[in-house]
């Protein structure tokens, strides 16, 4: 799966010490998913004893990660 990160997502990754494999895992195996009206998808999961939310959009050739909580 090809992931592209927005500059905002890159900033959040650095701030929160999130690793790329964690993001991929949440997208592939979410505990909960919410599809928003604006086309974005929110994937939620618990990794390393913390809950993370990844907001992304599926495009034809890749997934663009918008932000992380």
Predicted model as a PDB file, atoms N, CA, C, CB and O in Angstrom, pLDDT in the B-factor column:
MODEL        1                                                                  
ATOM      1  N   UNK A   1       0.849  -1.167   0.000  1.00 71.00           N  
ATOM      2  CA  UNK A   1       0.000   0.000   0.000  1.00 71.00           C  
ATOM      3  C   UNK A   1       0.896   1.232   0.000  1.00 71.00           C  
ATOM      4  CB  UNK A   1      -0.967  -0.003   1.218  1.00 71.00           C  
ATOM      5  O   UNK A   1       1.750   1.382   0.874  1.00 71.00           O  
ATOM      6  N   UNK A   2       0.706   2.103  -0.966  1.00 94.00           N  
ATOM      7  CA  UNK A   2       1.484   3.338  -1.042  1.00 94.00           C  
ATOM      8  C   UNK A   2       0.784   4.428  -0.246  1.00 94.00           C  
ATOM      9  CB  UNK A   2       1.685   3.780  -2.514  1.00 94.00           C  
ATOM     10  O   UNK A   2      -0.382   4.742  -0.488  1.00 94.00           O  
ATOM     11  N   UNK A   3       1.509   4.996   0.703  1.00 96.00           N  
ATOM     12  CA  UNK A   3       0.980   6.074   1.525  1.00 96.00           C  
ATOM     13  C   UNK A   3       1.722   7.362   1.202  1.00 96.00           C  
ATOM     14  CB  UNK A   3       1.097   5.735   3.029  1.00 96.00           C  
ATOM     15  O   UNK A   3       2.942   7.371   1.038  1.00 96.00           O  
ATOM     16  N   UNK A   4       0.972   8.437   1.114  1.00 97.00           N  
ATOM     17  CA  UNK A   4       1.523   9.776   0.952  1.00 97.00           C  
ATOM     18  C   UNK A   4       1.014  10.582   2.131  1.00 97.00           C  
ATOM     19  CB  UNK A   4       1.114  10.431  -0.434  1.00 97.00           C  
ATOM     20  O   UNK A   4      -0.159  10.485   2.493  1.00 97.00           O  
ATOM     21  N   UNK A   5       1.882  11.373   2.729  1.00 98.00           N  
ATOM     22  CA  UNK A   5       1.521  12.128   3.925  1.00 98.00           C  
ATOM     23  C   UNK A   5       1.448  13.623   3.634  1.00 98.00           C  
ATOM     24  CB  UNK A   5       2.525  11.861   5.045  1.00 98.00           C  
ATOM     25  O   UNK A   5       2.333  14.188   2.991  1.00 98.00           O  
ATOM     26  N   UNK A   6       0.383  14.253   4.116  1.00 98.00           N  
ATOM     27  CA  UNK A   6       0.296  15.706   4.020  1.00 98.00           C  
ATOM     28  C   UNK A   6       1.344  16.305   4.961  1.00 98.00           C  
ATOM     29  CB  UNK A   6      -1.149  16.219   4.374  1.00 98.00           C  
ATOM     30  O   UNK A   6       1.844  15.617   5.852  1.00 98.00           O  
ATOM     31  N   UNK A   7       1.669  17.565   4.769  1.00 97.00           N  
ATOM     32  CA  UNK A   7       2.649  18.203   5.657  1.00 97.00           C  
ATOM     33  C   UNK A   7       2.119  18.229   7.093  1.00 97.00           C  
ATOM     34  CB  UNK A   7       2.971  19.646   5.172  1.00 97.00           C  
ATOM     35  O   UNK A   7       2.892  18.111   8.044  1.00 97.00           O  
ATOM     36  N   UNK A   8       0.824  18.383   7.245  1.00 97.00           N  
ATOM     37  CA  UNK A   8       0.207  18.367   8.577  1.00 97.00           C  
ATOM     38  C   UNK A   8       0.384  16.994   9.235  1.00 97.00           C  
ATOM     39  CB  UNK A   8      -1.300  18.726   8.482  1.00 97.00           C  
ATOM     40  O   UNK A   8       0.711  16.907  10.419  1.00 97.00           O  
ATOM     41  N   UNK A   9       0.167  15.927   8.466  1.00 98.00           N  
ATOM     42  CA  UNK A   9       0.330  14.568   9.003  1.00 98.00           C  
ATOM     43  C   UNK A   9       1.778  14.322   9.406  1.00 98.00           C  
ATOM     44  CB  UNK A   9      -0.117  13.514   7.967  1.00 98.00           C  
ATOM     45  O   UNK A   9       2.032  13.720  10.449  1.00 98.00           O  
ATOM     46  N   UNK A  10       2.727  14.778   8.598  1.00 97.00           N  
ATOM     47  CA  UNK A  10       4.148  14.617   8.929  1.00 97.00           C  
ATOM     48  C   UNK A  10       4.487  15.314  10.249  1.00 97.00           C  
ATOM     49  CB  UNK A  10       5.031  15.177   7.793  1.00 97.00           C  
ATOM     50  O   UNK A  10       5.255  14.800  11.062  1.00 97.00           O  
ATOM     51  N   UNK A  11       3.900  16.489  10.441  1.00 97.00           N  
ATOM     52  CA  UNK A  11       4.123  17.231  11.680  1.00 97.00           C  
ATOM     53  C   UNK A  11       3.573  16.443  12.874  1.00 97.00           C  
ATOM     54  CB  UNK A  11       3.462  18.631  11.602  1.00 97.00           C  
ATOM     55  O   UNK A  11       4.237  16.332  13.905  1.00 97.00           O  
ATOM     56  N   UNK A  12       2.379  15.904  12.735  1.00 96.00           N  
ATOM     57  CA  UNK A  12       1.755  15.131  13.816  1.00 96.00           C  
ATOM     58  C   UNK A  12       2.555  13.855  14.127  1.00 96.00           C  
ATOM     59  CB  UNK A  12       0.305  14.765  13.437  1.00 96.00           C  
ATOM     60  O   UNK A  12       2.675  13.465  15.288  1.00 96.00           O  
ATOM     61  N   UNK A  13       3.091  13.218  13.105  1.00 96.00           N  
ATOM     62  CA  UNK A  13       3.900  12.009  13.294  1.00 96.00           C  
ATOM     63  C   UNK A  13       5.116  12.330  14.155  1.00 96.00           C  
ATOM     64  CB  UNK A  13       4.343  11.420  11.929  1.00 96.00           C  
ATOM     65  O   UNK A  13       5.433  11.592  15.088  1.00 96.00           O  
ATOM     66  N   UNK A  14       5.792  13.424  13.844  1.00 96.00           N  
ATOM     67  CA  UNK A  14       6.963  13.835  14.633  1.00 96.00           C  
ATOM     68  C   UNK A  14       6.566  14.202  16.055  1.00 96.00           C  
ATOM     69  CB  UNK A  14       7.670  15.023  13.966  1.00 96.00           C  
ATOM     70  O   UNK A  14       7.216  13.780  17.011  1.00 96.00           O  
ATOM     71  N   UNK A  15       5.505  14.983  16.199  1.00 96.00           N  
ATOM     72  CA  UNK A  15       5.066  15.442  17.524  1.00 96.00           C  
ATOM     73  C   UNK A  15       4.678  14.281  18.438  1.00 96.00           C  
ATOM     74  CB  UNK A  15       3.886  16.395  17.380  1.00 96.00           C  
ATOM     75  O   UNK A  15       4.959  14.299  19.636  1.00 96.00           O  
ATOM     76  N   UNK A  16       4.036  13.286  17.865  1.00 93.00           N  
ATOM     77  CA  UNK A  16       3.477  12.203  18.682  1.00 93.00           C  
ATOM     78  C   UNK A  16       4.322  10.932  18.685  1.00 93.00           C  
ATOM     79  CB  UNK A  16       2.100  11.872  18.198  1.00 93.00           C  
ATOM     80  O   UNK A  16       3.976   9.957  19.352  1.00 93.00           O  
ATOM     81  N   UNK A  17       5.429  10.940  17.939  1.00 93.00           N  
ATOM     82  CA  UNK A  17       6.302   9.772  17.915  1.00 93.00           C  
ATOM     83  C   UNK A  17       5.639   8.536  17.328  1.00 93.00           C  
ATOM     84  CB  UNK A  17       6.775   9.468  19.299  1.00 93.00           C  
ATOM     85  O   UNK A  17       5.852   7.424  17.810  1.00 93.00           O  
ATOM     86  N   UNK A  18       4.841   8.727  16.297  1.00 94.00           N  
ATOM     87  CA  UNK A  18       4.124   7.624  15.649  1.00 94.00           C  
ATOM     88  C   UNK A  18       4.999   7.067  14.530  1.00 94.00           C  
ATOM     89  CB  UNK A  18       2.735   8.096  15.092  1.00 94.00           C  
ATOM     90  O   UNK A  18       5.640   7.812  13.790  1.00 94.00           O  
ATOM     91  N   UNK A  19       5.009   5.745  14.425  1.00 94.00           N  
ATOM     92  CA  UNK A  19       5.806   5.095  13.386  1.00 94.00           C  
ATOM     93  C   UNK A  19       4.923   4.732  12.186  1.00 94.00           C  
ATOM     94  CB  UNK A  19       6.501   3.828  13.949  1.00 94.00           C  
ATOM     95  O   UNK A  19       3.716   4.531  12.323  1.00 94.00           O  
ATOM     96  N   UNK A  20       5.553   4.655  11.007  1.00 93.00           N  
ATOM     97  CA  UNK A  20       4.796   4.392   9.787  1.00 93.00           C  
ATOM     98  C   UNK A  20       4.060   3.048   9.838  1.00 93.00           C  
ATOM     99  CB  UNK A  20       5.728   4.424   8.586  1.00 93.00           C  
ATOM    100  O   UNK A  20       2.942   2.942   9.334  1.00 93.00           O  
ATOM    101  N   UNK A  21       4.665   2.035  10.432  1.00 95.00           N  
ATOM    102  CA  UNK A  21       3.998   0.730  10.493  1.00 95.00           C  
ATOM    103  C   UNK A  21       2.709   0.815  11.304  1.00 95.00           C  
ATOM    104  CB  UNK A  21       4.936  -0.327  11.103  1.00 95.00           C  
ATOM    105  O   UNK A  21       1.757   0.082  11.036  1.00 95.00           O  
ATOM    106  N   UNK A  22       2.674   1.716  12.305  1.00 96.00           N  
ATOM    107  CA  UNK A  22       1.463   1.876  13.105  1.00 96.00           C  
ATOM    108  C   UNK A  22       0.332   2.444  12.251  1.00 96.00           C  
ATOM    109  CB  UNK A  22       1.732   2.790  14.316  1.00 96.00           C  
ATOM    110  O   UNK A  22      -0.814   2.007  12.353  1.00 96.00           O  
ATOM    111  N   UNK A  23       0.660   3.403  11.423  1.00 96.00           N  
ATOM    112  CA  UNK A  23      -0.339   4.019  10.538  1.00 96.00           C  
ATOM    113  C   UNK A  23      -0.872   2.987   9.552  1.00 96.00           C  
ATOM    114  CB  UNK A  23       0.268   5.225   9.776  1.00 96.00           C  
ATOM    115  O   UNK A  23      -2.083   2.883   9.353  1.00 96.00           O  
ATOM    116  N   UNK A  24       0.028   2.224   8.935  1.00 96.00           N  
ATOM    117  CA  UNK A  24      -0.387   1.185   7.990  1.00 96.00           C  
ATOM    118  C   UNK A  24      -1.290   0.155   8.683  1.00 96.00           C  
ATOM    119  CB  UNK A  24       0.853   0.487   7.375  1.00 96.00           C  
ATOM    120  O   UNK A  24      -2.297  -0.274   8.119  1.00 96.00           O  
ATOM    121  N   UNK A  25      -0.928  -0.230   9.888  1.00 96.00           N  
ATOM    122  CA  UNK A  25      -1.709  -1.214  10.632  1.00 96.00           C  
ATOM    123  C   UNK A  25      -3.126  -0.697  10.913  1.00 96.00           C  
ATOM    124  CB  UNK A  25      -1.002  -1.564  11.950  1.00 96.00           C  
ATOM    125  O   UNK A  25      -4.102  -1.434  10.767  1.00 96.00           O  
ATOM    126  N   UNK A  26      -3.228   0.557  11.312  1.00 97.00           N  
ATOM    127  CA  UNK A  26      -4.546   1.137  11.611  1.00 97.00           C  
ATOM    128  C   UNK A  26      -5.411   1.195  10.357  1.00 97.00           C  
ATOM    129  CB  UNK A  26      -4.392   2.550  12.211  1.00 97.00           C  
ATOM    130  O   UNK A  26      -6.610   0.920  10.416  1.00 97.00           O  
ATOM    131  N   UNK A  27      -4.812   1.549   9.229  1.00 97.00           N  
ATOM    132  CA  UNK A  27      -5.573   1.616   7.978  1.00 97.00           C  
ATOM    133  C   UNK A  27      -6.016   0.224   7.535  1.00 97.00           C  
ATOM    134  CB  UNK A  27      -4.733   2.279   6.873  1.00 97.00           C  
ATOM    135  O   UNK A  27      -7.142   0.051   7.067  1.00 97.00           O  
ATOM    136  N   UNK A  28      -5.138  -0.769   7.679  1.00 96.00           N  
ATOM    137  CA  UNK A  28      -5.468  -2.132   7.247  1.00 96.00           C  
ATOM    138  C   UNK A  28      -6.410  -2.845   8.212  1.00 96.00           C  
ATOM    139  CB  UNK A  28      -4.200  -2.943   7.089  1.00 96.00           C  
ATOM    140  O   UNK A  28      -7.300  -3.580   7.784  1.00 96.00           O  
ATOM    141  N   UNK A  29      -6.213  -2.628   9.524  1.00 96.00           N  
ATOM    142  CA  UNK A  29      -6.961  -3.370  10.539  1.00 96.00           C  
ATOM    143  C   UNK A  29      -7.578  -2.433  11.583  1.00 96.00           C  
ATOM    144  CB  UNK A  29      -6.046  -4.388  11.226  1.00 96.00           C  
ATOM    145  O   UNK A  29      -7.233  -2.513  12.762  1.00 96.00           O  
ATOM    146  N   UNK A  30      -8.468  -1.565  11.169  1.00 97.00           N  
ATOM    147  CA  UNK A  30      -9.059  -0.642  12.144  1.00 97.00           C  
ATOM    148  C   UNK A  30     -10.033  -1.349  13.086  1.00 97.00           C  
ATOM    149  CB  UNK A  30      -9.778   0.495  11.422  1.00 97.00           C  
ATOM    150  O   UNK A  30     -10.676  -2.333  12.717  1.00 97.00           O  
ATOM    151  N   UNK A  31     -10.124  -0.834  14.291  1.00 97.00           N  
ATOM    152  CA  UNK A  31     -11.141  -1.317  15.229  1.00 97.00           C  
ATOM    153  C   UNK A  31     -12.486  -0.704  14.878  1.00 97.00           C  
ATOM    154  CB  UNK A  31     -10.755  -0.981  16.694  1.00 97.00           C  
ATOM    155  O   UNK A  31     -13.540  -1.307  15.080  1.00 97.00           O  
ATOM    156  N   UNK A  32     -12.421   0.507  14.350  1.00 96.00           N  
ATOM    157  CA  UNK A  32     -13.633   1.255  14.008  1.00 96.00           C  
ATOM    158  C   UNK A  32     -13.312   2.161  12.829  1.00 96.00           C  
ATOM    159  CB  UNK A  32     -14.163   2.086  15.232  1.00 96.00           C  
ATOM    160  O   UNK A  32     -12.237   2.756  12.763  1.00 96.00           O  
ATOM    161  N   UNK A  33     -14.250   2.259  11.907  1.00 98.00           N  
ATOM    162  CA  UNK A  33     -14.069   3.136  10.741  1.00 98.00           C  
ATOM    163  C   UNK A  33     -15.280   4.036  10.595  1.00 98.00           C  
ATOM    164  CB  UNK A  33     -13.848   2.308   9.443  1.00 98.00           C  
ATOM    165  O   UNK A  33     -16.414   3.608  10.809  1.00 98.00           O  
ATOM    166  N   UNK A  34     -15.037   5.276  10.232  1.00 97.00           N  
ATOM    167  CA  UNK A  34     -16.120   6.229   9.981  1.00 97.00           C  
ATOM    168  C   UNK A  34     -15.868   6.884   8.624  1.00 97.00           C  
ATOM    169  CB  UNK A  34     -16.214   7.309  11.126  1.00 97.00           C  
ATOM    170  O   UNK A  34     -14.806   7.460   8.387  1.00 97.00           O  
ATOM    171  N   UNK A  35     -16.843   6.788   7.754  1.00 97.00           N  
ATOM    172  CA  UNK A  35     -16.746   7.434   6.438  1.00 97.00           C  
ATOM    173  C   UNK A  35     -17.465   8.774   6.530  1.00 97.00           C  
ATOM    174  CB  UNK A  35     -17.364   6.530   5.294  1.00 97.00           C  
ATOM    175  O   UNK A  35     -18.655   8.846   6.834  1.00 97.00           O  
ATOM    176  N   UNK A  36     -16.711   9.823   6.260  1.00 96.00           N  
ATOM    177  CA  UNK A  36     -17.266  11.166   6.384  1.00 96.00           C  
ATOM    178  C   UNK A  36     -17.900  11.617   5.075  1.00 96.00           C  
ATOM    179  CB  UNK A  36     -16.181  12.154   6.813  1.00 96.00           C  
ATOM    180  O   UNK A  36     -17.612  11.068   4.011  1.00 96.00           O  
ATOM    181  N   UNK A  37     -18.763  12.618   5.163  1.00 96.00           N  
ATOM    182  CA  UNK A  37     -19.443  13.146   3.980  1.00 96.00           C  
ATOM    183  C   UNK A  37     -18.487  13.821   2.995  1.00 96.00           C  
ATOM    184  CB  UNK A  37     -20.510  14.131   4.402  1.00 96.00           C  
ATOM    185  O   UNK A  37     -18.790  13.927   1.806  1.00 96.00           O  
ATOM    186  N   UNK A  38     -17.339  14.274   3.486  1.00 95.00           N  
ATOM    187  CA  UNK A  38     -16.379  14.948   2.606  1.00 95.00           C  
ATOM    188  C   UNK A  38     -15.444  13.963   1.884  1.00 95.00           C  
ATOM    189  CB  UNK A  38     -15.551  15.940   3.415  1.00 95.00           C  
ATOM    190  O   UNK A  38     -14.494  14.387   1.225  1.00 95.00           O  
ATOM    191  N   UNK A  39     -15.710  12.646   2.005  1.00 95.00           N  
ATOM    192  CA  UNK A  39     -14.918  11.634   1.317  1.00 95.00           C  
ATOM    193  C   UNK A  39     -13.747  11.103   2.125  1.00 95.00           C  
ATOM    194  CB  UNK A  39     -14.412  12.187   0.044  1.00 95.00           C  
ATOM    195  O   UNK A  39     -13.096  10.143   1.715  1.00 95.00           O  
ATOM    196  N   UNK A  40     -13.473  11.715   3.265  1.00 98.00           N  
ATOM    197  CA  UNK A  40     -12.373  11.253   4.110  1.00 98.00           C  
ATOM    198  C   UNK A  40     -12.831  10.082   4.965  1.00 98.00           C  
ATOM    199  CB  UNK A  40     -11.847  12.398   5.002  1.00 98.00           C  
ATOM    200  O   UNK A  40     -14.017   9.922   5.252  1.00 98.00           O  
ATOM    201  N   UNK A  41     -11.863   9.269   5.362  1.00 98.00           N  
ATOM    202  CA  UNK A  41     -12.127   8.093   6.185  1.00 98.00           C  
ATOM    203  C   UNK A  41     -11.362   8.256   7.491  1.00 98.00           C  
ATOM    204  CB  UNK A  41     -11.717   6.769   5.448  1.00 98.00           C  
ATOM    205  O   UNK A  41     -10.194   8.646   7.492  1.00 98.00           O  
ATOM    206  N   UNK A  42     -12.020   7.960   8.592  1.00 98.00           N  
ATOM    207  CA  UNK A  42     -11.377   7.972   9.906  1.00 98.00           C  
ATOM    208  C   UNK A  42     -11.250   6.526  10.368  1.00 98.00           C  
ATOM    209  CB  UNK A  42     -12.191   8.837  10.946  1.00 98.00           C  
ATOM    210  O   UNK A  42     -12.248   5.828  10.541  1.00 98.00           O  
ATOM    211  N   UNK A  43     -10.002   6.085  10.565  1.00 98.00           N  
ATOM    212  CA  UNK A  43      -9.749   4.729  11.056  1.00 98.00           C  
ATOM    213  C   UNK A  43      -9.201   4.833  12.468  1.00 98.00           C  
ATOM    214  CB  UNK A  43      -8.756   3.955  10.123  1.00 98.00           C  
ATOM    215  O   UNK A  43      -8.271   5.599  12.723  1.00 98.00           O  
ATOM    216  N   UNK A  44      -9.772   4.065  13.386  1.00 97.00           N  
ATOM    217  CA  UNK A  44      -9.374   4.093  14.790  1.00 97.00           C  
ATOM    218  C   UNK A  44      -8.895   2.723  15.225  1.00 97.00           C  
ATOM    219  CB  UNK A  44     -10.534   4.558  15.678  1.00 97.00           C  
ATOM    220  O   UNK A  44      -9.441   1.701  14.810  1.00 97.00           O  
ATOM    221  N   UNK A  45      -7.860   2.711  16.073  1.00 97.00           N  
ATOM    222  CA  UNK A  45      -7.366   1.443  16.627  1.00 97.00           C  
ATOM    223  C   UNK A  45      -6.488   1.739  17.837  1.00 97.00           C  
ATOM    224  CB  UNK A  45      -6.571   0.628  15.554  1.00 97.00           C  
ATOM    225  O   UNK A  45      -6.017   2.859  18.036  1.00 97.00           O  
ATOM    226  N   UNK A  46      -6.286   0.704  18.632  1.00 95.00           N  
ATOM    227  CA  UNK A  46      -5.414   0.814  19.796  1.00 95.00           C  
ATOM    228  C   UNK A  46      -4.096   0.112  19.462  1.00 95.00           C  
ATOM    229  CB  UNK A  46      -6.086   0.193  21.080  1.00 95.00           C  
ATOM    230  O   UNK A  46      -4.081  -1.060  19.084  1.00 95.00           O  
ATOM    231  N   UNK A  47      -2.998   0.846  19.608  1.00 92.00           N  
ATOM    232  CA  UNK A  47      -1.658   0.302  19.372  1.00 92.00           C  
ATOM    233  C   UNK A  47      -0.752   0.787  20.488  1.00 92.00           C  
ATOM    234  CB  UNK A  47      -1.100   0.728  17.969  1.00 92.00           C  
ATOM    235  O   UNK A  47      -0.757   1.964  20.845  1.00 92.00           O  
ATOM    236  N   UNK A  48       0.020  -0.133  21.029  1.00 87.00           N  
ATOM    237  CA  UNK A  48       0.958   0.202  22.109  1.00 87.00           C  
ATOM    238  C   UNK A  48       0.253   0.916  23.261  1.00 87.00           C  
ATOM    239  CB  UNK A  48       2.097   1.079  21.572  1.00 87.00           C  
ATOM    240  O   UNK A  48       0.750   1.919  23.773  1.00 87.00           O  
ATOM    241  N   UNK A  49      -0.879   0.408  23.656  1.00 91.00           N  
ATOM    242  CA  UNK A  49      -1.646   0.956  24.783  1.00 91.00           C  
ATOM    243  C   UNK A  49      -2.090   2.396  24.598  1.00 91.00           C  
ATOM    244  CB  UNK A  49      -0.837   0.863  26.024  1.00 91.00           C  
ATOM    245  O   UNK A  49      -2.280   3.110  25.583  1.00 91.00           O  
ATOM    246  N   UNK A  50      -2.260   2.838  23.366  1.00 92.00           N  
ATOM    247  CA  UNK A  50      -2.824   4.165  23.112  1.00 92.00           C  
ATOM    248  C   UNK A  50      -3.769   4.063  21.915  1.00 92.00           C  
ATOM    249  CB  UNK A  50      -1.692   5.228  22.850  1.00 92.00           C  
ATOM    250  O   UNK A  50      -3.567   3.254  21.009  1.00 92.00           O  
ATOM    251  N   UNK A  51      -4.793   4.893  21.934  1.00 95.00           N  
ATOM    252  CA  UNK A  51      -5.743   4.929  20.834  1.00 95.00           C  
ATOM    253  C   UNK A  51      -5.287   5.967  19.819  1.00 95.00           C  
ATOM    254  CB  UNK A  51      -7.172   5.242  21.342  1.00 95.00           C  
ATOM    255  O   UNK A  51      -4.938   7.092  20.177  1.00 95.00           O  
ATOM    256  N   UNK A  52      -5.296   5.577  18.556  1.00 96.00           N  
ATOM    257  CA  UNK A  52      -4.902   6.483  17.480  1.00 96.00           C  
ATOM    258  C   UNK A  52      -6.013   6.540  16.440  1.00 96.00           C  
ATOM    259  CB  UNK A  52      -3.565   6.031  16.830  1.00 96.00           C  
ATOM    260  O   UNK A  52      -6.715   5.559  16.197  1.00 96.00           O  
ATOM    261  N   UNK A  53      -6.154   7.722  15.832  1.00 97.00           N  
ATOM    262  CA  UNK A  53      -7.101   7.917  14.744  1.00 97.00           C  
ATOM    263  C   UNK A  53      -6.313   8.437  13.552  1.00 97.00           C  
ATOM    264  CB  UNK A  53      -8.259   8.903  15.147  1.00 97.00           C  
ATOM    265  O   UNK A  53      -5.549   9.395  13.672  1.00 97.00           O  
ATOM    266  N   UNK A  54      -6.503   7.803  12.408  1.00 98.00           N  
ATOM    267  CA  UNK A  54      -5.861   8.224  11.170  1.00 98.00           C  
ATOM    268  C   UNK A  54      -6.958   8.704  10.227  1.00 98.00           C  
ATOM    269  CB  UNK A  54      -5.019   7.059  10.529  1.00 98.00           C  
ATOM    270  O   UNK A  54      -7.906   7.970   9.948  1.00 98.00           O  
ATOM    271  N   UNK A  55      -6.832   9.925   9.741  1.00 98.00           N  
ATOM    272  CA  UNK A  55      -7.785  10.474   8.776  1.00 98.00           C  
ATOM    273  C   UNK A  55      -7.092  10.460   7.418  1.00 98.00           C  
ATOM    274  CB  UNK A  55      -8.260  11.937   9.176  1.00 98.00           C  
ATOM    275  O   UNK A  55      -6.010  11.024   7.255  1.00 98.00           O  
ATOM    276  N   UNK A  56      -7.729   9.807   6.448  1.00 98.00           N  
ATOM    277  CA  UNK A  56      -7.099   9.664   5.142  1.00 98.00           C  
ATOM    278  C   UNK A  56      -8.142   9.672   4.036  1.00 98.00           C  
ATOM    279  CB  UNK A  56      -6.276   8.379   5.081  1.00 98.00           C  
ATOM    280  O   UNK A  56      -9.347   9.637   4.288  1.00 98.00           O  
ATOM    281  N   UNK A  57      -7.648   9.719   2.809  1.00 98.00           N  
ATOM    282  CA  UNK A  57      -8.512   9.643   1.642  1.00 98.00           C  
ATOM    283  C   UNK A  57      -7.881   8.662   0.658  1.00 98.00           C  
ATOM    284  CB  UNK A  57      -8.721  11.054   0.989  1.00 98.00           C  
ATOM    285  O   UNK A  57      -6.669   8.679   0.443  1.00 98.00           O  
ATOM    286  N   UNK A  58      -8.704   7.817   0.070  1.00 96.00           N  
ATOM    287  CA  UNK A  58      -8.222   6.856  -0.937  1.00 96.00           C  
ATOM    288  C   UNK A  58      -8.279   7.516  -2.309  1.00 96.00           C  
ATOM    289  CB  UNK A  58      -9.074   5.535  -0.921  1.00 96.00           C  
ATOM    290  O   UNK A  58      -9.322   8.004  -2.745  1.00 96.00           O  
ATOM    291  N   UNK A  59      -7.143   7.518  -2.967  1.00 95.00           N  
ATOM    292  CA  UNK A  59      -7.085   8.012  -4.336  1.00 95.00           C  
ATOM    293  C   UNK A  59      -6.783   6.815  -5.237  1.00 95.00           C  
ATOM    294  CB  UNK A  59      -6.002   9.149  -4.499  1.00 95.00           C  
ATOM    295  O   UNK A  59      -6.599   5.705  -4.738  1.00 95.00           O  
ATOM    296  N   UNK A  60      -6.729   7.018  -6.528  1.00 92.00           N  
ATOM    297  CA  UNK A  60      -6.569   5.880  -7.442  1.00 92.00           C  
ATOM    298  C   UNK A  60      -5.278   5.093  -7.211  1.00 92.00           C  
ATOM    299  CB  UNK A  60      -6.604   6.367  -8.868  1.00 92.00           C  
ATOM    300  O   UNK A  60      -5.298   3.862  -7.215  1.00 92.00           O  
ATOM    301  N   UNK A  61      -4.168   5.785  -7.013  1.00 94.00           N  
ATOM    302  CA  UNK A  61      -2.883   5.086  -6.949  1.00 94.00           C  
ATOM    303  C   UNK A  61      -2.258   5.038  -5.564  1.00 94.00           C  
ATOM    304  CB  UNK A  61      -1.929   5.729  -7.880  1.00 94.00           C  
ATOM    305  O   UNK A  61      -1.245   4.368  -5.363  1.00 94.00           O  
ATOM    306  N   UNK A  62      -2.847   5.736  -4.615  1.00 97.00           N  
ATOM    307  CA  UNK A  62      -2.266   5.765  -3.274  1.00 97.00           C  
ATOM    308  C   UNK A  62      -3.295   6.232  -2.260  1.00 97.00           C  
ATOM    309  CB  UNK A  62      -1.033   6.678  -3.237  1.00 97.00           C  
ATOM    310  O   UNK A  62      -4.401   6.647  -2.606  1.00 97.00           O  
ATOM    311  N   UNK A  63      -2.898   6.150  -0.991  1.00 98.00           N  
ATOM    312  CA  UNK A  63      -3.711   6.659   0.108  1.00 98.00           C  
ATOM    313  C   UNK A  63      -3.016   7.893   0.656  1.00 98.00           C  
ATOM    314  CB  UNK A  63      -3.921   5.577   1.228  1.00 98.00           C  
ATOM    315  O   UNK A  63      -1.822   7.855   0.951  1.00 98.00           O  
ATOM    316  N   UNK A  64      -3.746   8.977   0.792  1.00 98.00           N  
ATOM    317  CA  UNK A  64      -3.184  10.206   1.341  1.00 98.00           C  
ATOM    318  C   UNK A  64      -3.625  10.352   2.792  1.00 98.00           C  
ATOM    319  CB  UNK A  64      -3.620  11.441   0.504  1.00 98.00           C  
ATOM    320  O   UNK A  64      -4.816  10.460   3.084  1.00 98.00           O  
ATOM    321  N   UNK A  65      -2.645  10.355   3.698  1.00 98.00           N  
ATOM    322  CA  UNK A  65      -2.919  10.531   5.110  1.00 98.00           C  
ATOM    323  C   UNK A  65      -3.007  12.034   5.384  1.00 98.00           C  
ATOM    324  CB  UNK A  65      -1.818   9.848   5.995  1.00 98.00           C  
ATOM    325  O   UNK A  65      -2.062  12.777   5.119  1.00 98.00           O  
ATOM    326  N   UNK A  66      -4.140  12.469   5.914  1.00 98.00           N  
ATOM    327  CA  UNK A  66      -4.399  13.884   6.146  1.00 98.00           C  
ATOM    328  C   UNK A  66      -3.901  14.311   7.520  1.00 98.00           C  
ATOM    329  CB  UNK A  66      -5.890  14.182   6.010  1.00 98.00           C  
ATOM    330  O   UNK A  66      -3.173  15.297   7.640  1.00 98.00           O  
ATOM    331  N   UNK A  67      -4.292  13.572   8.559  1.00 96.00           N  
ATOM    332  CA  UNK A  67      -3.883  13.910   9.923  1.00 96.00           C  
ATOM    333  C   UNK A  67      -3.993  12.686  10.815  1.00 96.00           C  
ATOM    334  CB  UNK A  67      -4.742  15.064  10.486  1.00 96.00           C  
ATOM    335  O   UNK A  67      -4.543  11.656  10.425  1.00 96.00           O  
ATOM    336  N   UNK A  68      -3.453  12.822  12.029  1.00 94.00           N  
ATOM    337  CA  UNK A  68      -3.474  11.747  13.024  1.00 94.00           C  
ATOM    338  C   UNK A  68      -3.807  12.346  14.377  1.00 94.00           C  
ATOM    339  CB  UNK A  68      -2.111  10.990  13.074  1.00 94.00           C  
ATOM    340  O   UNK A  68      -3.395  13.460  14.698  1.00 94.00           O  
ATOM    341  N   UNK A  69      -4.563  11.589  15.168  1.00 90.00           N  
ATOM    342  CA  UNK A  69      -4.909  12.012  16.532  1.00 90.00           C  
ATOM    343  C   UNK A  69      -4.439  10.951  17.496  1.00 90.00           C  
ATOM    344  CB  UNK A  69      -6.440  12.258  16.688  1.00 90.00           C  
ATOM    345  O   UNK A  69      -4.622  11.090  18.705  1.00 90.00           O  
TER     346      UNK A  69                                                      
ENDMDL                                                                          
END                                                                             
